[in-house]
Amino acid sequence: MASAASIVATERRVRSPGIVHAVLALGGFAIGTTEFATMSLLPAFSRGMGVDAPTGGHVISAYALGVVVGAPLFAVAGARLSRRTLLVLLMGWFAIGNLASAFAPTFGALLALRFATGLPHGAYFGVAALVAAGLVRPERRTVAIGRVMTGLTVATVVGVPLANLLGQWLGWRWGFGVVAALAALTVALVLAVVAADRPHEDASPLRELRALGRGQVWLTLGIGAVGFGGMFCVYTYLASTLGAVTHAPAGAVPLVLAVFGVGMTAGNFVVPRFADRALMPVAGGLLAFSALALAIYPFATSHLWSITLAVAAIGVGGALGSVLQTRLMDVAGDAQALAAALNHSAFNTANALGPWLGGLAITAGLGLPSTGWVGSGLALGGLAIWAVAMLVERRHPPA
């Protein structure tokens, strides 16, 4: 059976890494659009399904829960499949799930379908990251992963506003329909440009599960689950803050949300170039930077120009995703697929933790700007876990 090195070499000869990275990023664009656009379409589909907004919000939670559950499930179940085949199956599932969501007859059906649609989310990004990194030199891995993740960040700038406009013009169901079409296009392009490969000869579900026995894997996941929560804490309540605190006109809200996406995209372009030289120091620096930006946020909410700048800086911290993806590849040993997929389970844990803690602060009477303080605390919590990981690695260097 061909070795992993020979498979990678064959892929390099057959396809340009840049083309493959762009196709994988398109899948990320589809995923990012449905994940974030569902939040903006919440009022529309709540009205359409005859439920109030808090109840409609369960649809968003159902998708996030699907991501958390599905990432390890698909990674382990697909251990004996080739990465190309797994990418096609995952994105095909995602396309069918979104198409079915567009035709959901009842709220209960929509809830179940959004959970099912979220299942392949984390595993897709995990496998796509491994494929992208395998096409470049080791010292360019984080840059390659950052290119794939750019699809997710560009979705916050382009995909979400377009899906929102489409939902307003033609109805919320069309938002899910367009995402289904993008996912189907990704399947076709993956078949066209990603070279056929073979699974590792020792691949098995048990081999993937060994990642769960590695302490550094859990510490890295903890950094993401806690440290990333601050960004989600602010983003969730950003539109409300712009209206109630900043008193920004309604037309400014999508522009500020787009600036957040621009910050994330810029971070994913720039930060990985440094991370490939000093991975963990860059991760620590990003967490410290995020803690500072989030701490400044409460003071910036009074004026549109200052909150826009603060939001852009908070968005840059989103580059932590690419950095931690590479870190998991380093510490997971042979269990690459499971560890890579679990990275997105960690981020969706942060997506639940941050808004929940921010909501508690608001309910306690601390006001909408307090989400910045909560977020800064979460970033510092992630930094503390990072410090533990560094200390453990110093005492027990990897073989």
N, C-alpha and C positions, 0 to 999 in steps of 0.2 A: 504493500500500500504506500502511496506517495506520502512523503513527509510534509509537515506543515510548511517548512521553508520552501519546498519545491512548489507547493500549491500557491504560496504567496508570489513566488517568482513568476509562475505561469500567469497569475492575475495581472502582474505588472506589465507583462509582455502584451496581454490581450487588450486591456482597457487602461485608459488614462485615469489615474487616481482622482483628478479633478472632476471628471465626468461622473464617476461613481459617487463621489462625495456630494455632488449636486443632486443626483437622483435620491440619495438617502436623505438629504436635507429637505427634499420635496415631501417625503413622508413625514418628516418632523414638522413641516409647515402645516400639513393637514391636521396632524395631532394637536399642534398648538392652537390652530384656528378653532377647532371644536371645543378645546378645553377652556379657552379664555372667552370665546364668543358666547358660549352658553351663559356665562355670567351676565353679559350685556343684553342677552335676549330673555333674561329671567322675567321681566314684566310682561313681555309678549306671550310667552308660552304659559305663564301662570294664568293670564286672562283667558287664553285659548282653552285651557284645561279646566277652568272654573275653580281655581284654588287661589289662596292668598299668596303673597310673595314669600313669607317664611316657609310655607309648605312647599312652594315651588323650588325653594333653595335645596330641598332634599335631593333634587335631581342632580345638582352639582356635587353634593356629598356622595351620592351613589356612584358617580363616575370616579371620583377620587378613591373610594373604597375599592372599586374594580381594579384600579391601577395597583394599589397596595397588595391585593390578593393575587392578581394575575401575573405580576412580574416574576415572583419565584415559581409560580405554578407552571407557566409556559417555559421558563428557562430549564426547569428540571424535566418536564415532559418532553421537551424537544432536544434533549441532550444528544440523542443518536441521529439527529437530522443534520444535514448540511446547513450552513449559515444562509446560503442563498434560498434554499427551500423554506427555511424557517421565516425569513423575511417576507417571502411571498404569502405564506400561510397567515402570518400575523397581520400584514396589511390588508389581505383579503378579508379576514375576520372583521377588521376595523371598518372596511368599506361596507360590508353587509350590515354591521351594527348601526352605522349612521343612516344608511338607507332605510332600515327598519324603523329607526327613531323618527324619520320624517313622516312615516305613515302610522305612528302609534295612535291607536284609537282612544285610549283612556290614559289618565294620569298614572295609574298603577302600571300599565304596560310601558309607558315612557320611563318610569323609574327603573323597572327591570332591564329595559333595553340599554339605558345609559350605564348601568352597572356592567352589563355584558360587553358594551363597547369599550369600556375602560380597561378590560382585562389584558389586551395585547399591548397597551401603551408602553409600559416600562420595559417589557421584553424586547419590543421593537428597537427602542433607543439603545438598549444594552447590546443587542446583536449588531445593530448598525455601527455602533462605536467600535466594536471589535473588528468588523469588516473594514471600516475606514482606517483604523490604526494599522491593520495588517498590510495596507497598500503603500505605506511610507516607511522611511527609516525610523528606527526607534526614537531618535531625538526629535522627531516631528509628530509624535503620537498625539500630543495634546492639541496641536494645531489642527490635525485631521479631525479629531473629535469635536473641536470647536466649530469646524465647518459644518458638521452634521447638526450640531445644536443650534447653529445659526438659523436653520429652518424654523425652529421653535420661536426664536426671538423675533425674526422678521414677521412671523404670524401676528405678534402683538402690535406691529406697526402697520401692516397692510391687511392681513387676513381678517383680523377681528373687526376693524372699521367697515370693511367691505361686506362681511357677513351680517353685521348689524344693519347696514343700509339695505341690504337685500331682504333682511327680515322685516324691515319697516315697509318696504315697497310691496313685496310679494307675500309676506307671511313668514313666521318663524320656521316653518317646516323646510323652506327652501335653504336655510342656513345649513341644516344637516344634510340636505341633498347635495349641495355643492361640495361639502367635505367628502361625501361618499364618492363623488366623481374624481376628486383629487387623489383619494386613496386608490381607486381603481387605476388611475393613470400611473401612480407609483408602482403598482404591481406589474403593469406592462413594461415600464422602463427598467425595473429591477431584472426582469427576465431578459431584457435586451442588452443591458450593459454590465451587469454583475456576472463575472465569470463563474462557471460551475465549479464547485469545490466538493470535497469529501469530509465527513466528520472525522475527528481524531479517532484512531483505531482503538483507543482505550475509553472513548466517551461513554458515559453512563449516568443515569440519575444519581447514583450513589457518589460518583466522582464529583458531581456538581455540589452535592450537599455537604461535601467536606469543607467548603468555604465557610460554613456556619461554625466550624470549630476553630476558626482563626480569630484571635483577639483583635488584631489590627483591622480586620474587615468590619467588626462591630463598632470599633472606635471611629472608623471613617464614616460609616452609616450614621453614627450618632452626631458627628460634626454636621452632616447635611440635614438631618431631621430637626436639630435644634437651631443651628446657625442660620439656616435658610428661612426659618420661620418669621424672622423680622421683616423680610421683604414682602412676604405674603400678608403679614399683619397690616402693613401700610397700604398695599395695593388694594386689598379688599374694601377698605373704607375711604379710598382716595376720592372717588366721585362724590361721596357724601361730604367729605371735608371741603372739597372745592366749592360746593354749594352753600354749606351752612357756616363755614368759618372764613374761607377766602372770599366768598360772595362773588365768585367768578361767573360770567355769563355761561349759559348752557352750551354754547358753541365752543367754549374753551375746553370743556371736559374731555372730548375725544382727542384734542390736540395734546393735552398734558399726558393722557394715557399713551399716546403715540411717542411722546418724548421719553417716557419710561422704556418703551420698546427700543427706541434708538440707543438709549444707554446700555441696555442689555446686549444689543447687537454689537455695539462698539467694544464692550467688554469682551465678548467672545472672539472678536477679531484680534484684539491687542494682547490681552492677558495670557492666552496660551503660548505665545511666543516666548514669554519669560518663564512660564511654568515648566516648559520642557528643559530648562536649564537648572531650575531650583524649585521642584514641585511643591514640597511641603512649606518652605518659607513663603512662597507666593500664596498658598492657601491661608496661612496665618495672616499675611499682610492684607488679603482680601477681607477676612473676617474683621480685622481691626478697622479697616477703611469703612466697611459696612456699619460697624458699631458707631463710628463717628458721624457718618452721613445720616443715620437714623436718629442719633441724638440731636443733630442740628434741625431735623425736620420740624419738630414742634414750634421752633422759633421762626420757621420760614412760612408757616401756613397763613399768615396775615396778608401776604401780597402774592399776586399771581406770578410775577417774575421770579421771586425767591423760592416759592414752592416748586416751580418748574425746574429750577436748577437742582434743588434738593432731590426731586424725583429722578432726574437724569443720573445723579450720582448713586442713588440707591439701586437703579437699574444696572449700573456697571457691576455691582456686586453679584449679579446673576451669573457671571463667568465662573463662579465657584463650582457650578455643575460640571463643566468640562474638566476642571482641575481634579475634583474628587473622582470623576469617572476614570481618569488615568491612575490615580492613587489606588483604586480598587483593583485595577489590572495588575498593579505591582504587588499587592499583598494577598491576592486570592489564590496564588499557586495555579493548580490545574483547573480550578473551578471558575473559569473566566466568565462564562455566560451568566451563571446565577449571580455572581457578585456585581457584574455590570448592570443587570436588570434590577437588582435590589437598590441601586443608587436612586432609581426613580420612585421606588416605594418609600425611600427615606424622604425625598422631596415632597411627595404627596402627604406624608406624615406632617411635614412642616407646613404644608398647605392647610391642614386641619388645625394644627396646634397654634399657629400664628393668629389667624382670625378669631379663634376661640378665646385666647388670652386677651387680644385686643378688645373683643366684645365685653369681656369681664371688666376691663378698665373703663370703658365707656359707660357701662351700666352702673359702675360704682360712682359715677359723677365726675370722672377726671377729664371728660371731654374728648372729642375726636382727635385733637392733636396728640393726645397721650399714646396713640398707637406707635408713634415714633420712639417714645421711651421704652415701651414694651418691646418693640422690635430691636432696639439697641441692647436691651438685656438679653434677648435671645441670641443675638450675634456674639455677645460676650460669653454666653453659655457655650456656644459652638467653639469659641476660641479656647475656653477652658478644656474642653474635650480634646481639641487639637494639641494643647500643651501636654496632656496626659499621653497622647499617642506619640509625641516626640520624645517624652521621657522614657516610655517603655521601649521605644526603638533604640534609644541611646544605651539603655541597659542590656537590651537583648537584640543586638544587630541581626538583620536577616542573613540567612546563610548565603 
